[in-house]
Amino acid sequence: MAFGYNVHANGIRQHLIRYPGPEGAPELLLIPGITSPAVTWGFVGERMAERFDVHILDVRGRGLSQSGDLDYTLDAMADDAVALAQGMNRPVVLGHSMGARIAIRAARKDPQPFAGLVLVDPPVSGPNRRPYPANWAWYGDSIRMAEQGCSAEDMLKFCPTWTEEQRALRAEWLHTCQWGAIRQAFDGFSTDDIHADLPEISLPARLVIAGGATVILPEDAEEISRLMPQIEIGRVEGAGHMIPWDDLDGFLNAVMDFTA
């Protein structure tokens, strides 16, 4: 049975939801994207717990983790991941979108606590690179709406392909995404250079690409492969950036057999 818990790591309260796996299962630290509290990944955690002992993080400034006047830079979030992994049993870290960028920076800073990386559709924007293909208003307007109270129906214009249950959960929890934390992380997509980190990482790794999105283009995948030759490449054809919401089975097929 899933349960939430809090730990003190990297100087703040970190909240995670655990989906226990089979006895002796490898641990997996799942780091969601920019506006995805841990609870919204519950339907993924339930399925991944068939093989992994899954711990889904509320990234600082989101969900039930500490927020307020904190550092929300990529480096701070990466330090959180390192500190959490140090208290675990060398987990595989699976990061989606911003979470994948956090995983990359964390592995560059200190690879020892991690067994391997699964990088799901990370933004490849950065200095002198094309911008992340998402508009700030999509985030900012939906957060402001959630802060006032909103419904699954209200969320339809932002997430038209999601089920009513998924939209209701987002409507319930999006207000916990602190505006300043999200703004700083979004701005970091254009200023943080994750490509400089990649050649320094020797951990086993897999890149999972959303085939129906434009976050990672073929030339991006080729560049990542050059910079990180050990990385495996998987695709979920037809799925948008929020891969599990579009094709959960395709997502699981792309990640569940990863071994480190």
Backbone as JSON, one array per atom type, in Angstrom:
{
  "sequence": "MAFGYNVHANGIRQHLIRYPGPEGAPELLLIPGITSPAVTWGFVGERMAERFDVHILDVRGRGLSQSGDLDYTLDAMADDAVALAQGMNRPVVLGHSMGARIAIRAARKDPQPFAGLVLVDPPVSGPNRRPYPANWAWYGDSIRMAEQGCSAEDMLKFCPTWTEEQRALRAEWLHTCQWGAIRQAFDGFSTDDIHADLPEISLPARLVIAGGATVILPEDAEEISRLMPQIEIGRVEGAGHMIPWDDLDGFLNAVMDFTA",
  "N": [[0.85, -1.2, 0.0], [0.54, 2.2, -0.82], [2.24, 5.0, 0.67], [2.82, 8.2, 2.17], [5.73, 10.08, 3.15], [8.02, 12.04, 5.13], [11.29, 13.45, 4.97], [14.3, 14.89, 6.27], [16.45, 16.48, 4.28], [19.26, 17.8, 2.61], [18.94, 20.15, 3.99], [16.24, 20.87, 4.08], [12.67, 20.09, 4.44], [11.66, 17.23, 2.83], [9.19, 15.72, 0.92], [7.9, 12.57, 0.06], [6.23, 10.0, -1.83], [5.75, 6.64, -1.35], [5.68, 3.66, -3.17], [5.66, 0.55, -2.46], [7.72, -2.08, -3.67], [8.25, -5.49, -4.87], [9.78, -7.83, -2.57], [13.16, -7.14, -2.03], [13.35, -5.65, -4.33], [14.84, -3.36, -6.69], [15.52, 0.02, -5.74], [13.8, 2.97, -6.77], [14.0, 6.31, -7.51], [11.8, 8.66, -8.32], [11.55, 11.57, -10.09], [9.47, 14.12, -10.72], [8.19, 16.41, -13.28], [8.04, 20.0, -13.91], [5.6, 21.13, -12.91], [4.35, 19.07, -11.46], [3.18, 17.64, -8.82], [3.98, 14.94, -6.56], [1.81, 13.22, -6.07], [0.32, 13.23, -8.4], [1.59, 11.51, -10.05], [0.89, 9.07, -9.19], [-0.55, 6.99, -10.47], [1.32, 6.0, -12.17], [3.35, 5.22, -10.43], [2.11, 3.1, -9.1], [2.05, 1.09, -11.05], [4.77, 0.83, -11.73], [5.74, -0.2, -9.41], [5.5, -2.87, -9.64], [7.91, -3.87, -10.33], [9.91, -2.21, -9.22], [10.95, -0.63, -6.13], [9.32, 2.06, -5.43], [9.82, 5.52, -5.08], [8.39, 8.56, -5.07], [9.08, 11.89, -5.61], [8.09, 14.98, -4.15], [9.12, 17.73, -5.56], [11.04, 20.42, -4.28], [9.12, 23.25, -3.28], [6.78, 22.36, -4.27], [3.79, 20.35, -4.05], [3.81, 18.6, -0.99], [6.31, 19.08, -0.02], [8.85, 21.24, 1.43], [8.42, 24.77, 0.98], [8.34, 28.23, 0.07], [10.66, 30.79, 0.97], [13.12, 29.8, -0.63], [15.96, 28.36, -2.35], [15.56, 27.79, -5.69], [16.99, 26.89, -7.84], [18.46, 24.88, -10.48], [20.76, 23.62, -9.52], [20.28, 23.55, -6.74], [18.04, 21.87, -6.61], [19.16, 19.57, -7.69], [21.03, 18.99, -5.7], [19.25, 18.25, -3.72], [18.34, 15.8, -4.78], [20.69, 14.27, -4.7], [21.16, 14.2, -1.92], [18.87, 12.84, -1.02], [19.16, 10.36, -2.35], [21.45, 9.44, -1.11], [20.46, 8.6, 1.29], [19.16, 6.34, 0.59], [19.18, 3.11, -1.08], [21.24, 3.12, -3.28], [19.53, 4.1, -5.59], [17.96, 3.72, -8.83], [17.46, 6.61, -10.71], [14.7, 8.13, -12.01], [13.81, 10.62, -14.07], [11.44, 12.98, -15.19], [11.1, 15.31, -17.76], [11.72, 18.43, -16.44], [12.55, 17.05, -14.2], [14.28, 15.17, -15.29], [16.38, 16.79, -16.08], [17.21, 17.59, -13.57], [18.11, 15.11, -12.62], [20.28, 14.67, -14.35], [22.05, 16.81, -13.67], [22.44, 16.17, -10.97], [23.73, 13.66, -11.13], [26.05, 14.44, -12.35], [27.17, 16.02, -10.35], [27.51, 14.22, -8.17], [27.92, 11.04, -8.66], [27.97, 8.7, -7.16], [25.81, 7.94, -5.32], [23.85, 6.9, -6.99], [22.4, 4.33, -9.05], [21.76, 4.29, -11.74], [20.37, 6.1, -14.58], [17.25, 7.16, -15.83], [16.1, 9.04, -18.29], [13.53, 10.99, -19.11], [12.27, 12.52, -21.76], [13.77, 15.07, -21.52], [13.95, 18.66, -21.43], [15.96, 20.17, -23.86], [16.86, 22.67, -24.08], [18.82, 25.67, -23.52], [21.74, 27.77, -22.95], [22.28, 29.59, -25.9], [20.79, 27.83, -27.41], [17.88, 26.37, -28.99], [14.68, 27.49, -27.78], [12.81, 26.02, -25.06], [9.98, 24.21, -26.04], [7.46, 25.28, -24.95], [4.99, 27.43, -23.67], [5.26, 30.05, -21.31], [2.88, 31.07, -20.28], [1.11, 28.93, -20.24], [1.8, 27.56, -17.96], [1.85, 29.63, -15.98], [-0.76, 30.85, -16.12], [-2.44, 28.7, -15.52], [-1.63, 28.01, -12.94], [-2.32, 30.34, -11.48], [-5.08, 30.22, -11.8], [-5.6, 27.84, -10.43], [-4.88, 28.6, -7.87], [-7.0, 30.14, -7.13], [-8.96, 28.34, -6.96], [-10.29, 25.7, -8.72], [-11.77, 23.52, -11.21], [-12.0, 20.17, -12.64], [-13.17, 20.57, -15.1], [-12.47, 23.23, -15.63], [-9.77, 22.85, -16.04], [-9.64, 21.68, -18.46], [-9.03, 23.2, -20.74], [-6.34, 23.48, -20.57], [-5.32, 20.91, -20.45], [-6.31, 19.1, -22.62], [-6.34, 16.44, -23.53], [-6.35, 14.77, -21.37], [-7.77, 12.48, -18.95], [-10.86, 12.88, -17.12], [-10.46, 12.3, -14.43], [-7.68, 12.6, -14.15], [-7.44, 15.32, -14.75], [-8.92, 16.4, -12.66], [-7.35, 15.75, -10.47], [-5.08, 17.25, -11.0], [-6.21, 19.8, -10.88], [-6.8, 19.88, -8.18], [-4.27, 19.84, -6.93], [-2.47, 21.61, -8.13], [-2.24, 24.18, -7.09], [-0.37, 23.95, -5.11], [2.05, 24.28, -6.27], [4.45, 26.48, -6.06], [4.45, 29.79, -7.19], [6.86, 31.36, -7.61], [8.83, 29.39, -7.48], [8.24, 27.85, -9.71], [8.51, 29.69, -11.77], [11.25, 30.33, -11.58], [12.41, 27.86, -12.16], [11.44, 27.43, -14.75], [12.63, 29.59, -16.14], [15.22, 28.74, -15.85], [15.42, 26.74, -17.73], [16.38, 27.95, -19.99], [18.84, 28.94, -19.27], [20.47, 27.13, -17.92], [23.02, 24.8, -18.57], [22.79, 21.75, -19.48], [24.03, 20.1, -21.26], [26.74, 20.3, -20.95], [27.1, 18.76, -18.75], [26.66, 16.12, -19.51], [28.88, 14.61, -20.78], [30.38, 14.02, -18.56], [29.21, 12.04, -17.16], [29.07, 8.67, -16.35], [27.38, 6.69, -15.64], [25.08, 3.91, -16.13], [22.47, 4.5, -18.47], [19.35, 5.63, -19.84], [17.58, 7.2, -22.42], [14.38, 8.39, -22.91], [12.14, 9.16, -25.35], [9.49, 11.29, -26.25], [7.58, 10.52, -28.85], [5.57, 11.93, -30.1], [5.97, 14.58, -29.59], [7.92, 17.66, -29.61], [10.08, 18.11, -28.04], [12.49, 16.7, -27.89], [14.3, 16.4, -30.67], [15.34, 14.47, -33.61], [18.04, 15.22, -34.13], [18.8, 16.15, -31.66], [18.76, 13.84, -30.07], [20.83, 12.48, -31.33], [23.0, 14.12, -30.68], [23.03, 13.89, -27.87], [23.67, 11.2, -27.67], [26.25, 11.24, -28.7], [27.55, 12.74, -26.75], [27.2, 11.21, -24.51], [27.97, 8.29, -24.66], [27.19, 5.76, -23.7], [24.48, 5.75, -23.39], [21.21, 4.43, -23.76], [18.57, 4.5, -26.17], [15.16, 5.1, -26.26], [11.82, 5.22, -27.59], [8.52, 6.51, -27.4], [6.18, 6.21, -29.48], [3.95, 8.56, -30.87], [3.12, 9.58, -28.44], [2.62, 12.48, -26.43], [4.51, 15.05, -24.66], [3.91, 14.59, -21.94], [4.19, 11.72, -21.34], [3.21, 9.28, -19.91], [0.54, 9.97, -19.47], [-0.55, 10.01, -21.96], [0.07, 7.5, -23.06], [0.28, 5.05, -21.2], [1.0, 2.32, -21.11], [2.85, 2.21, -23.2], [4.81, 3.87, -22.14], [5.59, 2.37, -19.87], [6.61, 0.11, -21.13], [8.86, 1.23, -22.18], [10.48, 1.82, -20.04], [10.5, -0.09, -17.93], [12.18, -2.3, -18.17], [14.69, -1.43, -17.67], [17.98, -1.81, -16.55], [20.59, -1.51, -14.2]],
  "CA": [[0.0, 0.0, 0.0], [1.32, 3.43, -0.92], [2.18, 5.91, 1.82], [3.68, 9.35, 2.1], [6.63, 10.28, 4.28], [8.88, 13.22, 5.09], [12.65, 13.33, 5.46], [15.09, 16.13, 6.24], [17.59, 16.24, 3.39], [19.78, 19.04, 2.02], [18.55, 21.3, 4.79], [14.8, 21.18, 4.06], [11.75, 18.95, 4.5], [11.34, 16.65, 1.54], [8.07, 14.78, 1.01], [7.86, 11.57, -1.0], [5.22, 8.95, -1.74], [6.39, 5.36, -1.65], [4.9, 2.53, -3.68], [6.59, -0.55, -2.21], [7.83, -3.12, -4.69], [8.5, -6.84, -4.35], [10.91, -7.95, -1.65], [14.45, -7.09, -2.7], [13.28, -4.89, -5.58], [15.71, -2.17, -6.72], [14.84, 1.27, -5.44], [13.69, 3.94, -7.86], [13.64, 7.66, -7.11], [11.13, 9.28, -9.46], [11.52, 13.03, -9.96], [8.54, 14.63, -11.74], [8.48, 17.65, -13.98], [8.02, 21.33, -13.3], [4.36, 21.39, -12.15], [3.72, 17.77, -11.21], [3.34, 17.08, -7.49], [4.17, 13.49, -6.55], [0.54, 12.49, -6.08], [-0.2, 13.14, -9.76], [2.28, 10.39, -10.69], [0.52, 7.87, -8.48], [-0.98, 5.91, -11.38], [2.55, 5.44, -12.71], [4.02, 4.55, -9.33], [1.44, 1.82, -8.84], [2.47, 0.1, -12.06], [6.21, 0.61, -11.66], [6.01, -0.97, -8.2], [5.54, -4.3, -9.98], [9.32, -4.26, -10.44], [10.76, -1.35, -8.42], [10.47, -0.01, -4.9], [9.21, 3.39, -6.04], [9.72, 6.69, -4.2], [8.11, 9.71, -5.93], [9.43, 13.11, -4.88], [7.56, 16.33, -4.31], [10.25, 18.63, -5.71], [10.89, 21.6, -3.41], [8.2, 24.25, -3.81], [5.64, 21.68, -4.89], [3.2, 19.31, -3.23], [3.93, 18.71, 0.45], [7.67, 19.43, 0.37], [9.0, 22.61, 1.91], [8.4, 25.82, -0.03], [8.63, 29.52, 0.67], [11.86, 31.51, 0.56], [14.15, 28.8, -0.85], [16.69, 28.36, -3.62], [14.88, 26.9, -6.63], [17.83, 26.68, -9.01], [18.73, 23.49, -10.84], [21.77, 23.09, -8.62], [19.66, 23.24, -5.45], [17.19, 20.69, -6.77], [20.07, 18.44, -7.86], [21.56, 18.66, -4.37], [18.18, 17.5, -3.04], [18.33, 14.43, -5.29], [21.87, 13.59, -4.16], [20.96, 13.96, -0.48], [17.86, 11.8, -0.87], [19.73, 9.09, -2.78], [22.41, 9.01, -0.1], [19.71, 7.93, 2.33], [18.51, 5.17, -0.01], [20.1, 2.03, -1.44], [21.67, 3.37, -4.66], [18.38, 3.98, -6.49], [17.84, 4.27, -10.18], [16.68, 7.85, -10.67], [13.92, 8.38, -13.22], [13.34, 12.0, -14.09], [10.65, 13.39, -16.34], [11.16, 16.71, -18.13], [12.61, 19.09, -15.51], [13.12, 16.03, -13.33], [15.42, 14.57, -15.99], [17.48, 17.75, -15.98], [17.69, 17.47, -12.19], [18.87, 13.86, -12.54], [21.55, 14.88, -15.05], [22.92, 17.66, -12.86], [22.77, 15.43, -9.75], [24.71, 12.64, -11.47], [27.33, 15.14, -12.6], [27.69, 16.48, -9.06], [27.92, 13.09, -7.33], [27.29, 9.84, -9.22], [28.07, 7.53, -6.28], [24.57, 7.44, -4.71], [22.88, 6.46, -7.99], [22.73, 3.13, -9.82], [21.57, 4.57, -13.15], [19.49, 7.21, -14.91], [16.27, 7.08, -16.9], [15.84, 10.45, -18.61], [12.31, 10.97, -19.91], [11.96, 13.73, -22.53], [14.28, 16.29, -20.88], [14.17, 19.83, -22.27], [17.36, 20.32, -24.29], [17.12, 24.1, -24.2], [19.95, 26.15, -22.74], [22.41, 28.92, -23.58], [22.51, 29.54, -27.34], [20.04, 26.72, -27.98], [16.49, 26.74, -29.25], [13.93, 27.52, -26.53], [11.9, 24.94, -24.69], [8.76, 24.46, -26.82], [6.25, 25.46, -24.15], [4.77, 28.84, -23.37], [5.14, 30.3, -19.87], [1.48, 31.33, -19.9], [0.45, 27.65, -19.95], [2.07, 27.29, -16.55], [1.46, 30.74, -15.12], [-2.21, 31.05, -16.08], [-3.09, 27.58, -14.85], [-1.35, 28.11, -11.5], [-3.16, 31.41, -10.93], [-6.44, 29.7, -11.76], [-5.68, 26.85, -9.35], [-4.79, 29.3, -6.59], [-8.33, 30.66, -6.83], [-9.89, 27.21, -6.88], [-10.77, 25.36, -10.06], [-12.34, 22.18, -11.36], [-11.51, 19.4, -13.77], [-13.68, 21.21, -16.31], [-11.62, 24.4, -15.87], [-8.44, 22.41, -16.46], [-9.75, 21.08, -19.78], [-8.38, 24.01, -21.77], [-4.9, 23.31, -20.44], [-4.98, 19.49, -20.6], [-7.49, 18.59, -23.32], [-6.3, 15.0, -23.81], [-6.33, 14.02, -20.12], [-9.05, 12.01, -18.45], [-11.45, 13.75, -16.09], [-9.8, 12.0, -13.15], [-6.36, 13.23, -14.18], [-7.62, 16.78, -14.68], [-9.39, 16.72, -11.32], [-6.21, 15.67, -9.56], [-4.25, 18.43, -11.26], [-6.93, 20.96, -10.34], [-6.72, 19.82, -6.72], [-2.92, 19.96, -6.39], [-1.61, 22.57, -8.82], [-2.02, 25.37, -6.25], [0.8, 23.73, -4.26], [3.24, 24.64, -7.04], [4.68, 27.89, -5.73], [4.68, 30.58, -8.4], [8.26, 31.73, -7.77], [9.61, 28.18, -7.75], [7.99, 27.43, -11.09], [9.09, 30.7, -12.65], [12.7, 30.2, -11.58], [12.75, 26.63, -12.87], [11.16, 27.65, -16.17], [13.69, 30.45, -16.66], [16.44, 27.94, -15.89], [15.48, 25.95, -18.96], [17.14, 28.68, -21.02], [20.14, 29.4, -18.77], [21.27, 26.01, -17.41], [23.62, 24.03, -19.66], [22.91, 20.34, -19.1], [24.88, 19.39, -22.22], [28.09, 20.27, -20.39], [27.13, 17.72, -17.73], [26.5, 14.77, -20.04], [30.11, 13.84, -20.98], [30.98, 13.7, -17.26], [28.39, 11.0, -16.52], [29.38, 7.33, -16.86], [26.37, 5.76, -15.15], [24.13, 3.37, -17.11], [21.43, 5.5, -18.69], [18.42, 5.48, -20.96], [16.81, 8.37, -22.82], [13.06, 8.03, -23.43], [11.68, 10.3, -26.15], [8.07, 11.37, -26.63], [7.59, 10.58, -30.31], [4.57, 12.86, -30.6], [6.31, 15.93, -29.14], [9.1, 18.24, -30.26], [11.06, 18.47, -27.01], [13.74, 16.11, -28.35], [14.3, 16.11, -32.1], [16.37, 13.47, -33.94], [19.4, 15.74, -33.98], [19.08, 16.24, -30.22], [19.08, 12.48, -29.63], [22.17, 12.16, -31.85], [23.98, 14.87, -29.89], [23.1, 13.28, -26.55], [24.39, 9.93, -27.84], [27.68, 11.55, -28.85], [28.08, 13.25, -25.49], [27.01, 10.19, -23.47], [27.9, 7.14, -25.57], [26.59, 4.56, -23.1], [23.04, 5.9, -23.2], [20.26, 3.73, -24.62], [17.53, 5.38, -26.67], [13.85, 4.52, -26.47], [10.81, 6.16, -28.03], [7.11, 6.15, -27.27], [5.63, 6.85, -30.67], [2.61, 9.12, -30.77], [2.84, 10.18, -27.13], [3.1, 13.83, -26.18], [5.54, 15.23, -23.64], [3.45, 13.92, -20.72], [4.07, 10.4, -21.96], [2.31, 8.31, -19.26], [-0.84, 10.41, -19.59], [-0.98, 9.68, -23.32], [0.27, 6.08, -23.39], [0.91, 4.48, -20.01], [1.64, 1.05, -21.44], [4.04, 2.52, -23.98], [5.8, 4.4, -21.2], [6.11, 1.27, -19.07], [7.44, -0.72, -22.02], [10.12, 1.95, -22.44], [11.3, 2.05, -18.84], [10.45, -1.13, -16.9], [13.25, -3.28, -18.31], [15.99, -0.79, -17.46], [18.82, -2.4, -15.52], [21.82, -0.74, -13.95]],
  "C": [[0.89, 1.25, 0.0], [1.17, 4.26, 0.35], [3.15, 7.06, 1.6], [4.57, 9.44, 3.32], [7.48, 11.51, 4.05], [10.27, 12.87, 5.59], [13.29, 14.72, 5.43], [16.34, 15.85, 5.42], [17.97, 17.55, 2.71], [19.19, 20.27, 2.7], [17.08, 21.64, 4.8], [13.98, 19.9, 4.23], [11.41, 18.5, 3.09], [10.24, 15.62, 1.73], [8.1, 13.86, -0.2], [6.67, 10.65, -0.78], [5.88, 7.66, -2.18], [5.35, 4.34, -2.11], [5.8, 1.3, -3.56], [6.54, -1.6, -3.31], [8.0, -4.49, -4.06], [9.71, -6.85, -3.42], [12.22, -7.99, -2.44], [14.46, -6.31, -4.0], [14.25, -3.71, -5.55], [14.9, -0.92, -6.44], [14.87, 2.2, -6.65], [13.23, 5.26, -7.28], [13.08, 8.37, -8.33], [10.99, 10.78, -9.2], [10.64, 13.59, -11.07], [9.0, 15.94, -12.36], [8.05, 18.89, -13.22], [6.76, 21.62, -12.49], [3.61, 20.09, -11.89], [4.03, 17.3, -9.79], [3.35, 15.56, -7.54], [2.86, 12.74, -6.72], [0.0, 12.31, -7.5], [0.47, 12.03, -10.55], [1.9, 9.06, -10.04], [0.15, 6.71, -9.39], [0.22, 5.26, -12.06], [3.28, 4.64, -11.62], [3.42, 3.19, -9.02], [1.92, 0.74, -9.79], [3.97, -0.19, -11.97], [6.61, -0.2, -10.44], [5.92, -2.48, -8.45], [6.98, -4.79, -10.09], [10.24, -3.48, -9.5], [10.11, -1.0, -7.09], [10.49, 1.49, -5.17], [9.03, 4.47, -4.97], [9.56, 7.92, -5.11], [8.26, 10.99, -5.12], [8.49, 14.27, -5.2], [8.77, 17.25, -4.38], [9.99, 19.89, -4.87], [10.01, 22.66, -4.08], [6.97, 23.68, -4.45], [5.09, 20.65, -3.91], [3.36, 19.58, -1.75], [5.37, 18.91, 0.92], [7.74, 20.9, 0.78], [9.0, 23.59, 0.74], [8.72, 27.13, 0.67], [9.92, 30.1, 0.12], [13.04, 30.55, 0.47], [14.86, 29.06, -2.17], [16.01, 27.34, -4.54], [15.68, 26.69, -7.91], [17.99, 25.19, -9.28], [19.75, 22.87, -9.89], [21.18, 22.72, -7.27], [18.81, 21.99, -5.54], [18.03, 19.43, -6.99], [20.68, 18.02, -6.54], [20.52, 17.92, -3.54], [18.22, 16.04, -3.47], [19.52, 13.64, -4.75], [21.65, 13.24, -2.7], [19.94, 12.85, -0.25], [18.43, 10.43, -1.24], [20.73, 8.56, -1.77], [21.74, 8.3, 1.06], [18.96, 6.7, 1.85], [19.58, 4.14, -0.36], [20.44, 2.11, -2.93], [20.51, 3.21, -5.65], [18.73, 4.3, -7.93], [17.04, 5.56, -10.03], [16.02, 8.02, -12.04], [13.4, 9.8, -13.13], [12.56, 12.29, -15.35], [10.8, 14.89, -16.55], [12.16, 17.45, -17.22], [13.29, 18.09, -14.59], [14.3, 15.32, -13.97], [16.63, 15.49, -15.96], [18.07, 17.74, -14.56], [18.57, 16.23, -12.05], [20.24, 14.0, -13.2], [22.51, 15.68, -14.19], [23.35, 16.93, -11.58], [23.85, 14.39, -10.02], [26.06, 13.24, -11.8], [27.97, 15.55, -11.28], [28.26, 15.32, -8.24], [27.25, 11.82, -7.83], [27.17, 8.69, -8.23], [26.73, 7.05, -5.73], [23.58, 6.82, -5.69], [23.36, 5.2, -8.7], [22.64, 3.39, -11.32], [20.53, 5.65, -13.34], [18.52, 6.82, -16.01], [15.77, 8.5, -17.13], [14.67, 10.53, -19.59], [12.04, 12.36, -20.48], [12.46, 15.01, -21.86], [14.34, 17.46, -21.85], [15.66, 19.97, -22.6], [17.68, 21.78, -24.59], [18.3, 24.46, -23.31], [20.6, 27.31, -23.46], [22.7, 28.66, -25.05], [21.86, 28.33, -28.01], [18.6, 27.15, -28.2], [15.7, 26.67, -27.94], [13.11, 26.26, -26.3], [10.55, 25.2, -25.35], [7.48, 24.46, -25.99], [6.19, 26.91, -23.74], [4.59, 29.02, -21.87], [3.68, 30.48, -19.45], [0.74, 30.03, -19.58], [0.62, 27.3, -18.49], [1.47, 28.41, -15.67], [-0.04, 30.91, -15.0], [-2.9, 29.92, -15.33], [-2.82, 27.59, -13.35], [-2.22, 29.18, -10.86], [-4.61, 30.94, -10.82], [-6.6, 28.72, -10.6], [-5.62, 27.51, -7.99], [-6.14, 29.85, -6.17], [-9.34, 29.55, -6.59], [-10.45, 26.91, -8.25], [-11.2, 23.91, -10.11], [-11.65, 21.44, -12.51], [-11.95, 20.03, -15.08], [-12.85, 22.45, -16.65], [-10.27, 24.01, -16.45], [-8.45, 21.85, -17.88], [-9.01, 21.88, -20.84], [-6.86, 23.9, -21.71], [-4.46, 21.87, -20.74], [-6.1, 18.77, -21.35], [-7.5, 17.09, -23.56], [-6.37, 14.15, -22.54], [-7.72, 13.54, -19.75], [-9.59, 12.99, -17.41], [-10.78, 13.54, -14.74], [-8.42, 12.66, -13.08], [-6.46, 14.74, -14.07], [-8.09, 17.21, -13.29], [-8.24, 16.71, -10.32], [-5.28, 16.86, -9.76], [-4.91, 19.68, -10.7], [-6.81, 21.03, -8.82], [-5.34, 20.21, -6.2], [-2.07, 21.05, -7.02], [-1.33, 23.81, -7.97], [-0.82, 25.2, -5.33], [2.11, 24.02, -4.98], [3.47, 26.14, -6.87], [5.12, 28.66, -6.97], [6.17, 30.86, -8.62], [9.14, 30.54, -8.08], [9.46, 27.76, -9.2], [8.62, 28.42, -12.07], [10.6, 30.55, -12.74], [13.13, 28.95, -12.34], [12.53, 26.8, -14.37], [12.25, 28.51, -16.81], [15.01, 29.68, -16.77], [16.56, 27.06, -17.1], [16.33, 26.63, -20.03], [18.53, 29.09, -20.56], [21.03, 28.27, -18.28], [21.75, 25.14, -18.57], [23.81, 22.58, -19.23], [23.83, 19.58, -20.05], [26.33, 19.33, -21.73], [28.22, 19.18, -19.33], [27.26, 16.32, -18.34], [27.81, 14.0, -20.23], [30.77, 13.4, -19.67], [30.26, 12.56, -16.55], [28.69, 9.65, -17.17], [28.39, 6.29, -16.38], [25.58, 5.13, -16.3], [22.95, 4.33, -17.25], [20.57, 5.13, -19.89], [17.7, 6.81, -21.17], [15.5, 7.88, -23.42], [12.46, 9.27, -24.08], [10.19, 10.18, -26.42], [8.0, 11.57, -28.14], [6.59, 11.55, -30.9], [4.81, 14.29, -30.16], [7.55, 16.41, -29.87], [10.14, 18.68, -29.23], [12.44, 17.95, -27.41], [13.58, 15.71, -29.81], [15.39, 15.08, -32.41], [17.79, 13.98, -33.76], [19.79, 15.91, -32.52], [19.49, 14.87, -29.67], [20.48, 12.09, -30.1], [23.24, 12.87, -31.03], [24.14, 14.24, -28.51], [23.88, 11.97, -26.61], [25.89, 10.17, -28.02], [28.3, 11.96, -27.52], [28.08, 12.19, -24.39], [26.87, 8.84, -24.17], [27.21, 5.9, -25.0], [25.07, 4.62, -23.05], [22.25, 5.08, -24.23], [19.17, 4.72, -25.03], [16.24, 4.59, -26.84], [12.86, 5.6, -26.88], [9.42, 5.61, -27.72], [6.38, 6.9, -28.38], [4.21, 7.36, -30.4], [2.3, 9.8, -29.46], [3.38, 11.6, -27.07], [4.09, 13.85, -25.04], [5.17, 14.55, -22.32], [3.15, 12.46, -21.06], [3.09, 9.47, -21.23], [0.83, 8.68, -19.36], [-1.41, 10.06, -20.97], [-0.93, 8.19, -23.61], [1.02, 5.42, -22.23], [1.63, 3.18, -20.34], [2.91, 1.26, -22.27], [5.16, 3.04, -23.11], [6.43, 3.26, -20.41], [6.99, 0.35, -19.91], [8.81, -0.09, -22.25], [11.02, 2.04, -21.23], [11.44, 0.83, -17.92], [11.59, -2.13, -17.0], [14.63, -2.67, -18.11], [16.72, -1.47, -16.32], [20.1, -1.61, -15.41], [22.89, -1.66, -13.39]]
}
